[in-house]
Amino acid sequence: MDEDIAAAVRLRFPIEAEAIVERASWDPVFCEICRDFAEAQTELVKWEASSDPHGGKRCAEYRQLIAELAKEIEDALAKAKVVKLHHPPVQRSR
């Protein structure tokens, strides 16, 4: 994972930083979500500094996108923490 992307994700998820970097090392889809998250944060900062009349609308759009991507990251990490405690029952043939 690119260091800029890792830094952006660590700012939002400091406790999960190690798990995020590890997951991104083997899961290309997760890595892309993190990349999109970092890019959206960068764009938000640009729009917040912009004097463009549409800046407020763009900021709102990027904030929503960031929230959705953060939720995807959280969900992926939560799924990775699931541990099966019991094996499903074995079907016996009669």
Secondary structure, DSSP 8 states (H G I E B T S, - for coil): --HHHHHHHHHH-STTHHHHHHHHHH-HHHHHHHHHHHHHHHHHHHHHH---TTHHHHHHHHHHHHHHHHHHHHHHHHHHH----S--------
